[in-house]
Amino acid sequence: MIEFSVLKKSKKSAARLGVLKTPHGEVMTPAIVPVATLATIKALRSDEVLRTGTQLLISNTYHLHLQPGEKIVKAAGGINKFMGWPRPTMTDSGGFQVFSLGFGRDLGIGKHSVKSYPGKLEKAIDRGHQPNHVKITEDGVRFRSPLTGEEMFLGPEESIAIQQQLGADIMFAFDECPPPGVTHDYMKHSLARTHRWAKRSLAARTSRQALYGIVQGAGFEDLRKEGARAIARMDGFDGYGIGGDLGESKIASRKILQWVNPLLDQKKPRHLLGMGHVEDIELIMKGGVDTFDCTVPTHYARRGIAFVGKKSGMPGGAHDGRVDFTKSSLLKDKDPIDPSCECLVCQNYRRNYIAHLVRANEIAGGALLTFHNLFFFNAYVDKLRQKIAKGAL
């Protein structure tokens, strides 16, 4: 199980410092949680990830079920021993794949914003509308395996059974992650089903692993509050996840956190699912979030993008925030990625070499940028934790 303690509450915002104690060590919160989908951070060894300052990883139940299978992970001693990761772990429930392999795949959209995909969603998704590639029922969700084409079924009981065999410190209840652009009626019925699935997830747990309930409700204030109250009332959850569509702007995301977090048990940790661009992190922390996962540092690194500091106080110097290593101009640049960064990449490699690796499609280029980005994000989060401690955030 886990223990969570709030060490300090901000007087300027809902931000708070805490410590999350797990069987695999402590996490100082707020903390970013990099996504190790298949029990790995792509391009890095687990010992390298540890050197980036990463405290906690989250892996994907659905994808690990497909390969290598939860029985193999369990036989290896659980996910920590399987991947050689000594620090705390989470597994999501597979609920995100209800969206990503469903409406997300159908419409070619992400979960956060319809406006980012003009013309993709011509009308709101209403009650009774089913995605083309998954079937959502009261019992659970039917998928087609992208590896074999075979039909597979995932419901609350199946999700918890898989997560228990994977053996992470923290599991999540199975839920429906709704797409953006749903009607109030769709969301109301989806929310009720998610709450029924939450109760079934609780009933299915037989291990001592922590289990978080997930708050849904999209951008509807009444439904977000209803979701928060319902999950908070359920006896047995060790913490909370805040998921689904988190709004089309920072203002919308801030409002959702303001609606939800005051209604949750203040003694339990809160995790924000799938949000964490650099410009979002201060907002997330001010909103009272304790941990949050995102693919930004690793996803961007594999596409040749490094994050660097700005004048606004992020680690690093006076840069524009990102450096694109696919640009040929960097082949003549002898500076480190970020002159103020203390990571081993910035201490030992220069932009011209990394640009060469990226442009030549060498694996090492993505590995070096992934290490730097994770270090950068962790350093930035640590800087904000210090600001909370000093009463400045």
C-alpha positions as CSV (number, residue, x, y, z in Angstrom):
1,M,0.0,0.0,0.0
2,I,1.0,3.7,0.0
3,E,1.1,6.5,2.5
4,F,0.7,10.2,1.6
5,S,1.5,13.2,3.7
6,V,1.0,16.9,2.9
7,L,4.1,18.7,4.2
8,K,3.1,22.3,3.2
9,K,0.1,24.1,1.7
10,S,0.6,27.3,-0.3
11,K,-1.2,30.4,0.8
12,K,-1.1,31.8,-2.7
13,S,-2.7,28.9,-4.6
14,A,-3.9,25.3,-4.1
15,A,-0.3,24.0,-4.5
16,R,1.0,21.7,-1.9
17,L,4.2,19.8,-1.1
18,G,3.9,16.2,-0.1
19,V,5.6,12.9,0.2
20,L,4.2,9.7,-1.3
21,K,5.6,6.6,0.4
22,T,5.4,3.3,-1.6
23,P,6.9,-0.2,-1.3
24,H,9.6,1.0,-3.8
25,G,10.5,4.3,-2.1
26,E,9.3,7.8,-1.6
27,V,8.2,10.4,-4.1
28,M,8.5,14.1,-3.3
29,T,5.4,15.8,-4.7
30,P,4.4,17.5,-6.9
31,A,6.2,15.2,-9.4
32,I,6.1,14.5,-13.1
33,V,5.6,10.9,-14.1
34,P,7.2,9.9,-17.4
35,V,5.3,7.3,-19.5
36,A,7.0,3.9,-19.8
37,T,4.3,2.4,-22.1
38,L,5.8,-1.0,-22.6
39,A,7.8,-1.0,-19.3
40,T,10.5,1.1,-20.9
41,I,11.3,4.8,-21.7
42,K,12.1,4.5,-25.3
43,A,15.8,4.8,-26.1
44,L,17.0,4.7,-22.5
45,R,18.0,2.0,-20.0
46,S,16.2,2.1,-16.6
47,D,19.5,3.1,-14.9
48,E,19.8,6.0,-17.3
49,V,16.2,7.1,-16.5
50,L,17.1,7.1,-12.8
51,R,19.9,9.5,-13.5
52,T,17.5,12.1,-14.9
53,G,15.9,12.6,-11.5
54,T,12.8,10.7,-12.4
55,Q,11.0,9.4,-9.3
56,L,8.0,7.5,-10.6
57,L,7.0,5.8,-13.9
58,I,3.6,4.8,-15.3
59,S,3.2,1.9,-17.7
60,N,0.3,0.8,-19.9
61,T,-2.0,-2.1,-18.9
62,Y,-3.5,-2.6,-22.4
63,H,-0.2,-2.7,-24.2
64,L,1.6,-4.9,-21.7
65,H,-1.3,-7.3,-21.8
66,L,-0.7,-7.6,-25.6
67,Q,3.0,-8.0,-25.3
68,P,4.7,-9.6,-23.5
69,G,1.6,-10.5,-21.4
70,E,1.1,-10.0,-17.7
71,K,1.9,-13.6,-16.9
72,I,5.5,-13.1,-18.2
73,V,5.9,-9.9,-16.2
74,K,4.6,-11.6,-13.0
75,A,6.9,-14.6,-13.5
76,A,9.8,-12.1,-13.7
77,G,8.9,-10.9,-10.3
78,G,6.7,-8.0,-11.2
79,I,7.1,-4.9,-13.4
80,N,9.9,-3.4,-11.3
81,K,12.2,-6.4,-11.5
82,F,11.1,-7.1,-15.1
83,M,12.4,-3.7,-16.2
84,G,15.2,-3.2,-13.6
85,W,13.5,-0.1,-12.2
86,P,14.1,0.3,-8.4
87,R,11.7,3.2,-7.9
88,P,7.9,3.5,-7.6
89,T,5.6,2.5,-10.5
90,M,2.0,3.0,-11.7
91,T,-0.1,1.2,-14.3
92,D,-3.0,2.8,-16.0
93,S,-6.2,0.9,-16.4
94,G,-6.5,0.7,-20.2
95,G,-9.3,3.3,-20.0
96,F,-7.4,5.7,-22.2
97,Q,-7.3,3.1,-25.0
98,V,-11.1,3.2,-25.0
99,F,-10.7,6.7,-26.4
100,S,-7.4,6.4,-28.4
101,L,-8.4,3.2,-30.3
102,G,-12.0,4.4,-30.6
103,F,-13.1,7.9,-31.3
104,G,-9.5,9.1,-31.3
105,R,-8.6,6.7,-34.1
106,D,-11.9,7.4,-36.0
107,L,-11.5,11.1,-36.0
108,G,-7.7,11.5,-35.8
109,I,-7.9,13.7,-32.6
110,G,-6.3,13.9,-29.2
111,K,-8.3,13.9,-26.0
112,H,-7.8,17.5,-25.0
113,S,-9.0,19.8,-27.8
114,V,-11.4,19.8,-30.7
115,K,-10.1,23.2,-31.8
116,S,-6.7,21.7,-32.4
117,Y,-8.2,19.5,-35.1
118,P,-10.4,21.8,-37.3
119,G,-12.9,19.9,-39.5
120,K,-12.2,16.6,-37.7
121,L,-15.4,16.7,-35.5
122,E,-18.3,18.2,-37.5
123,K,-20.9,17.5,-34.9
124,A,-21.0,16.7,-31.2
125,I,-20.8,13.0,-30.1
126,D,-24.1,12.2,-28.6
127,R,-25.4,9.4,-26.4
128,G,-25.6,6.1,-28.3
129,H,-22.8,7.0,-30.7
130,Q,-20.3,4.2,-30.8
131,P,-16.7,4.4,-32.2
132,N,-15.9,2.2,-35.2
133,H,-13.1,0.1,-33.9
134,V,-14.1,-0.6,-30.3
135,K,-17.4,-1.6,-28.7
136,I,-18.3,0.0,-25.4
137,T,-20.8,-2.0,-23.3
138,E,-22.0,-2.1,-19.7
139,D,-19.7,-5.1,-19.1
140,G,-16.6,-3.5,-20.6
141,V,-14.9,-2.8,-23.9
142,R,-14.2,-5.0,-26.9
143,F,-11.1,-4.3,-28.9
144,R,-9.3,-5.8,-31.9
145,S,-5.6,-6.6,-31.2
146,P,-3.4,-4.4,-33.4
147,L,-0.9,-7.3,-33.3
148,T,-3.1,-10.3,-34.3
149,G,-6.5,-8.8,-35.2
150,E,-8.1,-11.1,-32.6
151,E,-10.9,-9.7,-30.5
152,M,-10.1,-9.0,-26.9
153,F,-12.2,-7.8,-24.0
154,L,-11.3,-5.5,-21.2
155,G,-13.6,-4.6,-18.3
156,P,-13.0,-3.6,-14.6
157,E,-12.3,-7.1,-13.4
158,E,-10.0,-7.9,-16.3
159,S,-8.1,-4.6,-15.9
160,I,-7.6,-5.1,-12.2
161,A,-6.5,-8.8,-12.7
162,I,-3.9,-7.7,-15.3
163,Q,-2.7,-4.8,-13.1
164,Q,-2.3,-7.1,-10.1
165,Q,-0.1,-9.5,-12.1
166,L,2.0,-6.6,-13.4
167,G,2.5,-5.7,-9.8
168,A,3.0,-1.9,-9.9
169,D,2.7,0.1,-6.6
170,I,-0.3,2.0,-7.8
171,M,-3.2,0.9,-10.1
172,F,-6.1,2.8,-11.6
173,A,-9.7,1.9,-11.8
174,F,-11.1,1.0,-15.2
175,D,-13.0,3.9,-16.8
176,E,-14.2,5.3,-20.1
177,C,-11.9,8.2,-21.2
178,P,-14.4,10.2,-23.3
179,P,-13.4,12.1,-26.4
180,P,-13.6,15.9,-26.7
181,G,-16.8,17.2,-28.2
182,V,-19.3,15.0,-26.4
183,T,-22.8,16.3,-25.5
184,H,-23.8,16.7,-21.9
185,D,-26.2,13.7,-22.3
186,Y,-23.3,11.5,-23.6
187,M,-21.1,12.5,-20.7
188,K,-23.8,12.0,-18.1
189,H,-24.4,8.4,-19.1
190,S,-20.7,7.7,-19.6
191,L,-20.0,9.1,-16.1
192,A,-22.6,6.9,-14.5
193,R,-21.0,3.9,-16.2
194,T,-17.5,4.9,-15.1
195,H,-18.8,5.0,-11.5
196,R,-20.3,1.5,-11.8
197,W,-17.0,0.4,-13.2
198,A,-15.1,2.1,-10.3
199,K,-17.2,0.0,-7.8
200,R,-16.4,-3.1,-9.7
201,S,-12.7,-2.3,-9.8
202,L,-12.7,-1.9,-6.0
203,A,-14.5,-5.2,-5.6
204,A,-12.1,-6.9,-7.9
205,R,-8.9,-5.9,-6.0
206,T,-7.4,-8.7,-3.9
207,S,-3.8,-7.4,-3.6
208,R,-2.3,-4.8,-1.4
209,Q,-1.5,-2.5,-4.3
210,A,-2.9,1.0,-4.1
211,L,-5.9,1.8,-6.3
212,Y,-6.9,5.2,-7.6
213,G,-10.4,6.1,-8.7
214,I,-10.8,8.3,-11.7
215,V,-12.8,11.5,-11.9
216,Q,-14.4,12.2,-15.3
217,G,-17.0,14.7,-16.5
218,A,-15.3,16.5,-19.4
219,G,-15.7,20.3,-19.4
220,F,-19.1,20.2,-17.7
221,E,-19.0,21.8,-14.2
222,D,-22.0,19.9,-12.9
223,L,-20.7,16.5,-14.1
224,R,-17.1,17.1,-13.0
225,K,-18.4,17.9,-9.5
226,E,-20.7,15.0,-9.6
227,G,-17.8,12.8,-10.6
228,A,-15.5,14.1,-7.8
229,R,-18.2,13.6,-5.2
230,A,-19.0,10.1,-6.3
231,I,-15.4,8.9,-6.4
232,A,-14.7,10.5,-3.1
233,R,-17.6,8.7,-1.5
234,M,-16.4,5.3,-2.6
235,D,-14.7,3.5,0.3
236,G,-11.4,2.0,-0.6
237,F,-9.6,4.3,-3.1
238,D,-6.1,5.3,-2.0
239,G,-5.9,8.3,-4.3
240,Y,-7.5,9.9,-7.3
241,G,-6.9,10.3,-11.0
242,I,-8.3,13.3,-12.9
243,G,-8.8,12.2,-16.5
244,G,-10.6,12.7,-19.8
245,D,-11.0,16.0,-21.7
246,L,-9.2,18.6,-19.6
247,G,-10.4,21.6,-21.7
248,E,-9.3,23.5,-24.8
249,S,-7.3,26.2,-22.9
250,K,-5.3,26.8,-19.7
251,I,-8.3,28.7,-18.3
252,A,-10.6,25.7,-18.9
253,S,-8.0,23.3,-17.3
254,R,-7.7,25.6,-14.3
255,K,-11.4,25.6,-13.8
256,I,-11.7,21.9,-13.9
257,L,-9.1,21.5,-11.2
258,Q,-10.8,24.2,-9.2
259,W,-14.1,22.3,-9.5
260,V,-12.7,18.9,-8.7
261,N,-9.9,19.1,-6.1
262,P,-11.8,20.8,-3.2
263,L,-14.3,17.9,-3.3
264,L,-11.7,15.1,-2.9
265,D,-10.3,13.8,0.3
266,Q,-7.5,16.3,1.1
267,K,-5.4,13.6,2.7
268,K,-5.1,11.5,-0.4
269,P,-2.9,12.1,-3.5
270,R,-4.3,13.4,-6.8
271,H,-2.9,12.4,-10.2
272,L,-3.6,14.3,-13.4
273,L,-3.7,11.9,-16.4
274,G,-2.1,12.9,-19.6
275,M,-1.2,16.6,-19.3
276,G,2.2,18.2,-18.8
277,H,3.6,20.6,-21.4
278,V,6.2,22.9,-19.9
279,E,3.8,25.8,-20.0
280,D,1.2,23.8,-18.2
281,I,3.2,22.6,-15.2
282,E,2.9,25.7,-13.0
283,L,-0.8,25.7,-13.6
284,I,-1.0,22.0,-12.7
285,M,0.8,22.6,-9.5
286,K,-1.2,25.7,-8.5
287,G,-4.3,23.6,-9.1
288,G,-3.3,21.2,-6.3
289,V,-2.1,18.2,-8.3
290,D,0.4,16.0,-6.7
291,T,1.6,13.8,-9.6
292,F,1.0,14.1,-13.4
293,D,2.0,12.0,-16.3
294,C,2.8,13.1,-19.8
295,T,4.7,11.9,-22.9
296,V,5.9,15.4,-23.9
297,P,9.6,15.1,-22.9
298,T,10.1,11.7,-24.5
299,H,7.8,12.1,-27.5
300,Y,9.4,15.4,-28.5
301,A,12.9,14.0,-28.0
302,R,12.3,11.2,-30.5
303,R,11.3,13.8,-33.0
304,G,14.5,15.9,-32.6
305,I,13.2,18.5,-30.2
306,A,15.0,19.6,-27.0
307,F,13.5,21.8,-24.3
308,V,15.7,24.6,-23.0
309,G,15.3,27.4,-20.5
310,K,13.7,30.8,-20.9
311,K,14.2,34.1,-19.2
312,S,11.1,33.4,-17.2
313,G,13.0,31.4,-14.7
314,M,13.1,27.9,-16.0
315,P,16.4,26.0,-15.8
316,G,18.7,27.3,-18.5
317,G,19.4,30.6,-20.1
318,A,17.8,33.0,-22.5
319,H,16.4,30.7,-25.2
320,D,13.2,30.3,-27.1
321,G,12.1,27.3,-25.1
322,R,12.8,24.6,-27.8
323,V,15.6,23.6,-30.1
324,D,14.8,21.7,-33.3
325,F,17.8,19.4,-34.0
326,T,16.5,18.5,-37.5
327,K,17.6,21.9,-38.7
328,S,20.9,21.9,-40.7
329,S,21.9,25.2,-39.1
330,L,22.7,23.3,-35.8
331,L,25.5,21.4,-37.6
332,K,27.7,24.4,-37.0
333,D,26.6,25.1,-33.4
334,K,29.2,24.2,-30.9
335,D,27.1,25.1,-27.8
336,P,25.6,22.5,-25.4
337,I,21.8,21.9,-25.8
338,D,21.3,24.3,-22.8
339,P,24.5,26.0,-21.4
340,S,22.9,26.2,-18.0
341,C,21.8,22.6,-17.8
342,E,23.7,20.2,-15.6
343,C,22.7,17.0,-17.2
344,L,25.4,14.7,-18.5
345,V,24.4,15.3,-22.1
346,C,24.9,19.0,-21.8
347,Q,28.2,18.5,-20.0
348,N,29.6,16.1,-22.6
349,Y,28.0,16.7,-26.0
350,R,27.4,19.6,-28.3
351,R,24.5,20.7,-30.6
352,N,26.4,20.0,-33.8
353,Y,27.0,16.3,-32.9
354,I,23.4,15.8,-31.7
355,A,22.1,17.4,-34.8
356,H,24.2,15.1,-36.9
357,L,22.8,12.0,-35.1
358,V,19.2,13.2,-35.4
359,R,19.5,14.0,-39.1
360,A,21.2,10.7,-39.8
361,N,18.4,8.9,-37.9
362,E,20.9,7.4,-35.4
363,I,19.3,6.0,-32.3
364,A,21.8,7.7,-30.1
365,G,20.4,11.1,-31.1
366,G,17.0,10.3,-29.7
367,A,18.5,8.8,-26.6
368,L,20.6,11.9,-25.8
369,L,17.6,14.2,-26.3
370,T,15.4,12.0,-24.2
371,F,17.8,12.0,-21.3
372,H,18.2,15.8,-21.5
373,N,14.4,16.4,-21.8
374,L,13.6,14.2,-18.8
375,F,16.4,15.9,-16.8
376,F,15.1,19.3,-17.8
377,F,11.5,18.6,-16.9
378,N,12.5,17.1,-13.5
379,A,14.7,20.0,-12.8
380,Y,11.9,22.4,-13.6
381,V,9.5,20.6,-11.4
382,D,12.0,20.6,-8.6
383,K,12.5,24.4,-9.0
384,L,8.7,24.8,-8.6
385,R,8.7,22.6,-5.5
386,Q,11.3,24.9,-4.0
387,K,9.0,27.9,-4.8
388,I,6.1,26.2,-3.0
389,A,8.4,25.6,0.0
390,K,9.4,29.3,0.0
391,G,5.8,30.4,-0.2
392,A,6.3,31.9,-3.7
393,L,3.9,29.7,-5.7
